[in-house]
Amino acid sequence: MAWKKATLILLAAGVPLLFAEPARVANASLAASSSSRSGVFIAYSQDRNLRNQMLRSAESVMVEWEKIHSTGAGFSAPIILNDKTSAPPPKGVGPVVPLIFETEVGMKAQVDLYDATAIRSGAFDAGVFTALALQFMHGEKPLQTGRALAMPPGWFIEGLAEEVRRSRDGVPEGIYSALFQTDRPPDLEAFLRMKPGILDAASIVIYRAQAVSLLRILKKSKEGQSGFVAWLDPTSPSKTDSDRILAAFPSLGSRSNLTKLWTLDLAGSSNPPTMASLTVKQSDAELADILDTVGGPEKIGESARARGGAYLLRECTVRLFNLEFRAHPLLQPVVSGYRELAMQLTRRPKSSTSRQIEQLEKQRQFVTERAEKIADYLNWFEVARLDAPPSEFHQARQDNDRGSKSTPYSLHLDSIEARGW
């Protein structure tokens, strides 16, 4: 099969998209590959574990995609998942880069992975969702260099990826309640125009929650999957994003009604959480997992200064935001401290943070050790409860002690008992 190459580089919806050669050509040395069960994905990597991780993540994304679109398994060409962790990412982009290229039979999508931690952060999921949407939108409609490219909206990709995060990490809906304390109601048109790639950590948390709410409304509509098929049609004549939504989902009525439904769903998702907070041990384990994505506490500064560090620190801050609402109250100050530290390094990567990290680690160690001692004491107390009924040994011991007494009062009682009174 002959491959047609192009050199146009586009930036749409904050997601870098390239017309390029496929992994099969550009990385011919990558002989190791695996296919997903659905047949939609092929992963290229010399690392077997990483290949399996990419395929598992892509398959979980596919499950979510098929809830809104049932034709995913019918793709004429598989989507390539390409391991490029041995190379630095292109300047100015994140650890995951979706690509699209032209073949004799149509367009094919590819997802390049430059940082394995993107699989845990959810950035890889967003890249796979972008590839799925592009494959559907342009798979049988070849693109022409220099012409406008229809991209899936940023809120659509971020909302789908956030749903996968929630299903995997068990994030309760109410964790965002504190982030919606504002005097002005949310503006749907402004939200639809936002570009997630340029938002800071706090803004992207709100943005993703708003995106999930809008997705819920569209899924509950009468049109369902057929509405998403019409909405993703790149030839749609509608001009604004809200017009395109209403054209594909006419049962939603007017723009004001769509805004009303969206606002009510946001209010409902902002209710106080019903789930209890994590234990100290669970909170510390999740914190350690988040810090591992930047090489641990001692490497967080180096990660911020490395290529792609700004994107990595932003995703780290988002995960710390999420954990802050769920963490045990004793560890919340530590999680909050690391969140503020990550936000600081996002703005000023060369900041000196060794003293702050040292203080946070001391506080973290003190809390975890004290919690462990308290847990040990409570476990001992549970075993040796003072209100537990005496055992046969303790009862015999008390009887012996009582019989050995030689006071006049005890002797008198013993004599009465011996006479059967």
C-alpha positions, 0 to 999 in steps of 0.5 A: 500500500502506498502512503501519501505524505503531507507536511501541514501542521494544525492546532485546533481546540488546543490539541496538536494535530499533524498530517504525517507518516504512519507508525508503520513507516516512520517506525519500521524498527518497531517490530513488536506490536499487539492488536486489541480484542475489538480490532480497532487498535494496534499498539507498537512498542518494544515494551510489552507491558506498555503495549498492554497498558495502551491497549487496555486504556484504549479498550476502556475508552472504546467502551465509553465511546460505544455508549454514544456511538455504536459504529466504532467497531466498523472502522475500515482501518485500525487506529495506531497507538505508537510508543515514542517514550524514548524520544522527546515530545515536539516543542509546545505540546503535551505527552500525547499527540493525536495524528491523522494521515492519508492512505489510498483507502482514506484517512487513518488516525494515530496516537503518539505517546511520549510519556507513559504517565499520561496513561494514568493521568487520563491524557492518553484517554483524551488522545484516543477519544480524539483519534476515534472522533477524527476517524469517524468524521474523516475516515471516508472523507479524505482531507485536502492540505490547506483546507479547514479541518473539522475537529471534535470540540474540546469539551466533548473530548475532555468530558468523555475522558473525565467520565473514564477517570471517574469510572476508574478512580471512583471520584464522587460527583460532589467533589466539585461543589466548592469550585462552583461558588460564584455569583454569576450563573455559568455561561454556556456560550462562553463554555463552548468557546473555551480551549482546554489546552490553554486553561490552568489547573483550577479552570480545567477541573471546572471545565471538565465537570461542566463538560460531563454535565453537558454530555449527560444532558445529550445522552438523556435526550430522545435522539441519543446515539443518532444525535451524536452521529448527526452532531459529529458530521463535519458537513453540518451547516450550523455556524455556532456550537450551540446551533450544531447541538440543537440541530442534532438534538432538536428535542432539547428545544431552544438555546435558553432551555439547553442552558437551563438544563445544563445549569440544573445538572451542574447544580445537582452535581455540586451537592455535598458528597455522600461518600465518606473521605478516604482513610489516612492510608488510602489518602497517602497511597493516592498522593504517592501515586500522583507524585510518582507521575512527576518522579516523586517529591524530590523530582517535581522541580526537574519535571517542571523544567523538562520539556512538556513539564508545564502540561505534566504539572497541570495534570498533576495539579488537577489530580491533587485538586480531586484528591483534596476533596476526598482525602482524610482531613488530617492529610488534606493540608499536605495535599493542599500544600503539594497542589499549591506547590505544583501550581507555583512550578507551573507558573515559575518552573525555576522556583526553589521548592526544596524547603517547602517539600521538606516541610510537607514531607515531615508533616506527611510522615508525622500524620501517617505515623501517628495515624498508624499508632492510633490504628494499632491502639484501636486494634488492641483495644478491640481485642481486649475490650474492657466491656467484654464478658470474662473468659472461663480462665478469668472466672476461675481466677476470680473464684480462686482469689475469692476462696483464698480470702480469710477475712471474717466476713468471707468466712461467714459467707462461705459457711452460709454457702456450705450449709446450702442457704 
